Structures are given as C-alpha cells and as structure tokens.
C-alpha cells in the first residue's frame, strides 16, 4: 500500500510560544557560559588593558558563542582552554542547532508545508473528511478503503501526531489539528467534501464539529458518532444527516446474541466490506423499474425508499419499483480489484 501524506505535523505550541521557549533556553545557556568564564576569569587575558571585568566576560561570552573571536580577550591558562574546548564548545554547537532548527521550523518548513497543502487542496473534491482517528475512526477508514474509496481522497484530522503517522501508514492524508477549528476544516476542504465522518470520542466535541462543518458546507453528508442517547437529537439538530450510536448498536447485537447463535455474526458479516454478503444502497436500474421487490434478480431487496416513505420487506411481493427509488439490497460483494 502506498504511504499517505502528513500535513502540518508540528509542535502543539504556537509560533510565538515556540520562539519564546527557545529564546529562554538560549538565554539560560548564555548565562551559563558567562558564569563559567566569570569563575575562571583569572585564566583570561585582556590584550587591551590587562584587566578582565564583568562587561569583558559578557562580551567574551557573546563573541565566543557566536564564533566571532576578535582576539582582544583570550584564554591563557590550560584550565581556561579546556573549559572553552569541552564545556563552551558543546553549548555553542547546541545554540547553533537551536537557531537553525527554529529557522527551519518557523520559516522553511511552513513554506514547504503550505506549498504541499495548496497542491493537495487543488485535488480534493468529492473526498471524505474523517474527524477523529481513534478506534472507531480507524475502523471507519479501513472500511471506507475496503469499499473502494482511494486513500489519497480521505483526509484524517486529529490532534495526535501518533495517530497521524498511523493514518499515513494506512495510505491516508493526515492533517494535524483541531477538528472544531474552522481554519483546520477549511484546510481539509470540507466545502468540497462528499462526506464528513465525525468520531471524536466526546459527544460535546462531536456536536461542535458538526455545527462547524455544517456552517462551512450545506452539501456535505455528515455522519456523526454519538455515545449518549440523549445527545442524538442534538446532533441531528446541529446538522448531522445520520447519527450512529456505537453503544446502542452494540447493545442490540449483544441482546440478540442471547437468543440466537448465528444472527449476530451474520449481521456483522453483512456490515463489513470484507463479508461474504454486503448491504448496499443504490438507485433502481432501468431493468428493475416496474418489477416487484421480489423480482429483482441482483439480490434480496430488504427495503425501498420511495418519495419520502420506506417500503418494508413485507411488501416485497406487492410493491412495484418506481423510477428514482432507492433500493436497500443484500447482494454479493463486487470482485476484488
């Protein structure tokens, strides 16, 4: 499987906080160098006036760390030279690594990432956005891939860098960020998305994501995972097209398994893309129009959605399929590609 891509995988600190932390580290290291030189000032010699003062130590520490070295103050004792070689030199190298790393992260890396993001955004249309890559989100992504949706058209949003690397290994596009943020969702092009799956693990967060997505897109189909039954109505009112409650579904399956042995495995097999039979939803084909549900040769029609009403399986011998009817049908899975 081709490895996916990671976008904007960087520290959770803002640019301002990152810069402040690193400036503080550099300041502490410079103070350490000044302290080392001050306590060993007898090993230094000022070529100008022969006296080494504290301003001289501060000046010498700065030009030593920055590798300028004018030669006006020099270490003359063996101790001073050993200190400069084995204590100050590692600090100097570490400070330069901080400077170079900061320049790369705050300037070069962001320019490169923004360029990569803009290229990917141009290709995103009719894609799927998955908000949350926990256990349920991971399974949803696997099933979506198994149903034939290409991995480079699935954008995963999560705040965990480990999960983003997992998404990339699965061949998906990983976008590190907060799914409740409008800026992050805009980067994921939810306005052009075919569907948005919201599985954050918290009902309040999921509802907030649904509200934000619906604000950005009126066309995208939103599927939300809700744990508490009392929050299902809120998710629907927030703009979700379909709400799935994993605890409720799991409860149904476990209760059914008490009285049956094969029903629950059959239903799980039916829902999985890798099952021996699949449950699919599609428009009625021209050759099926005018036939009853029982006469459809492609599979077993278990329900028909027609002009706002659901036709149950009990009507399979009487109901005649009409144009634009949606068929819920049990059939064989398509051949593997």
N, C-alpha and C positions, 0 to 999 in steps of 0.2 A: 504494500500500500504506500502511496506517495505521502510523504510527510507534509503536514499542513504548515500554516504560517502563523507567527506570533506578531501582534501589533501592539506597540506602546507598552511593552513589558519593561517597566521601570519601577523604581522605588515608590512606595506609597507616600513619601514625603513630597510636598510641593517643591517647586524650584527654589523658592525663597528660603524654605526651611533647610533644604539640602545645602544651599550655599552658606547659610548661617552656621550649620553644624561643621562644615568643612573649614570655614574661616576660623571657627573656635578651636578646632584641632590644630590648625597651623599656628595659631597664636600661642597655644599651650606648648607646642614643640619649640617655638622660638624662645619662649620664656625659659624652657629647659636648657636650651643652648646658652642663653645669656647667663643663667645660674652656674652652669658648668664652667664657663670662661671666667666668671667673676671669682669663683672659689679657687681657680688656678691662675689668677691674674699675674702671679709672680713669674709664671713661665712664658709670659708675653712681653714683647718689647715694642715700644712706640718709637719709630725711627725719626719722628719729628722733634718731640720734646723729652723723650725718655720716660715719661710718666704715663701710666695706664689708669685712666679714670673710668667711672661707670659709663659716661657717654661714649668713651672709647670702646668699652666692652660691647655696648649696644650696637655701635657702628660696626665693630669687627664681626659680631654675630650675624648681622644682616648681610654683609658682603661675603661672608663665608658660606652662608646657606644659599645665597644666590649665585655662588661661584664667580663673583666678580674679581675680588682679590687685587687691590692696588699695591700691595707690598709695603704700605706705611706702618702696619702693625703686623708682626709676625710671631709665631711660636718659636721660642729659642731653646726651651728645655725639652728633654726627652719625654717627660710626662705630658707636657702640653701637646707635643706632636702625636703621641699615642692617643691622647684624648680626641684630637682632631681626626685621626685616622679611623679609630674604632668606635667612637661614640657619636661624633658630629656628622661624619660622612653618611652613616645609615640614616640619620634623621634628615639630612639634606636630600638623599635619594627618595625617602618616603614623602617628603614635602613636594618634590617634583612630580611624583606619581599622583599625588592629590590634585595638583594643578592640571596635569594632563588629563586625568580621569574626569575632573569637573568640566574642563573644556569639551571633552568628547561627549559627556552625558548631556550637558545643558545646551550644547550648540550642534555638534556634528551629528550625534545620534538622533536628535529630534528632527534635524533637516532630512536625514535619510529615512526615518520612520514616517514623517509626513509625506515624503515623496512616494514611499511604498503604499501608504494608506490611500493616497489620491489615485494611484494606479488601480488598486483593488476596488475602490469605490466605483470607478467607471465601469467595472464588470459586474457589479452587484445590481441585479434586477430580477424580481421574482424569486428571490432567495429566501432562506429560513433563518431567523434570528432566534437563538436559544439563550434565554436569560437565566443563568444558574447552571453550573455543571457539577452538581452533587451526584448522588447515586441515581436519583430519578432522571436528572438531566442527561447523565451519561448513557443510561439505557434508552432514553428517547432518541439521543443522537445515533446510537447503534442501530435502532430500528429504522430510523429515517434513512440511514445509509443502506441498510439491507433492502429497503423498498425501492432503491434505485436512485435516490437523490444524491448528486455528486457532492463530495466533501468540500470542494472549493466554493460551494454555494451555500454553506452552512456557517454562520458566524456565531461563535460562542462568546458570551460576555460573562465574566466572573472576576472577583477581586482577588482570587488566589492565584499566584504565579504557578504553583504546582499543578493546579487544575488546568491552567492554560497550556502548560507543557504537555499535559495528558491529552488535551484537545488536539494539539498539533501532531502528536504521535498518532492520533486516530485519523489524521488527514483533514482536519477541520481548520477554519480560520479562528484563531484565538485573539480576543480583544480584551486586554486587562482594563477593568474599570468598574464603576458602579452603575448597575443597570437602571437605577432610579434617576440617574443623571440624564437630563435631556441632551447634553453635549455628547455623552457616550453613545446614546441611542442614535443620534444624528450621524455619528461616525460609522455606526453599523448600518446606515441607510435603511432605517425602518420604514421610511416613506415609500420606498420601492419594494419592500419585502412582500413576499407571498403570504407568509405566516410568521407569527411570533409565539414561541413557546415560553411560558414564564413558570419557572420552577426554582424559586429562590430558597425554599425551605421554611420561610416565615410568611404567614398569611398577610400580615400588615405590609411587609415589603412587596409581596406579590401584587397586592391590590394597588399599591403606589406605582409599581412598574406598569401595570395595566392602564392606569389613568394617564401616565405619561406617554405610553405608546399610542393610546387612542387619540391623545391630543395631537401627536405628530402624524398619525395616519388614520384615515377613516376607512381605508380599503383593506388593510391587512387583517387576516384572520388571527385572532388572539385566543390561544389555548392556555388556560391557567390551571395550575395545580394548587388546590386548597385543602388544608388538613381539617379544619373545624367546619362542621356542617353549617353553623350559623353565619359563617363568612361567605358561603357560596352565593347568597343573594347579593352581598356587597360586591363580589367580583363581577357578577352579571351586570349590576348597575354601573360598575366602573367602565364597562365596555368590552368585557370578555365575550367572545362568541360561544365558547364552550368551556365549561368548568369541569375538571376531573378531580375527584376526591380519592386519592390512593387508599387512605384508611377505610373509607366506606366500601370501595370495591373489594379490598382485601377481606373485609368483614363478610361481604356477600359470599365470596368464594369459600371462606373457611366454614361458614354456616352451611353452605351447600354440600361441602365435603363430609359433614357429619352423617348425612343420609345417603350420600352417593359415593361411589368409588371412582368412576370414570368421567363424571361430568366436569369437575374442576380441571383435570388435566386436558380435557378436550377444549374447554374454553380458553385456557392458557395457550394451547397449541394454535387455536384459531386466531388469537390476537397477535401472535408472534409472526414476524415476516419469514422466519425460518421454519414455520409449521408445515404439516402435510396438506392443510387446507387453509385458505385465507378468507377473511371477511372484507369485501371491497365495496365501495360505493361509486356508482357511475351513472351517467345518463343512459336512458333506454336507447338502444340502437334501432335503426330503421326496420330491421327484420323482426324485432321484438314487439313493435307497436301493433296493437290490435289482437295480441295474444293474451291469454290469462297468465298470471304469475306462474302457475304450474307448468305452462307450456314453454317457458324459456329454456332453451337447450344448454346454455352456457354454464348453468349451475343451479343452485337452490335459492330462489328469491325468498328471503325471510321477511322483507318489509319493503313497501314502496312509499316514497314521499311524493305526494301529488298535490300541487296548488295549495300548500299550507296544511295539509292533513296527512296523517300517517295511516297507510293501509296495512293492517296486521296480516300475519301469516295465515290466520284462519279464513281470510278472504281469497286465498290463492287460487281456488277453483272458480271463483265468480268475478273477481276484479279484472278488467281488461286494461292493459297498459296503454297509457296515453302519451302523446309527444311531450318531451321535456320532463317526463317522470324520472325521479332518482331511484335507482334500484340498490337495495342493500342485499348483496348476494354472496353466498358461500360457494367458492369455486376453487379450482386447483391453482396453486401459485404459478406465476409466469416462469418459464425456463430460465435457469441461471445464466448470466452473461459471461 
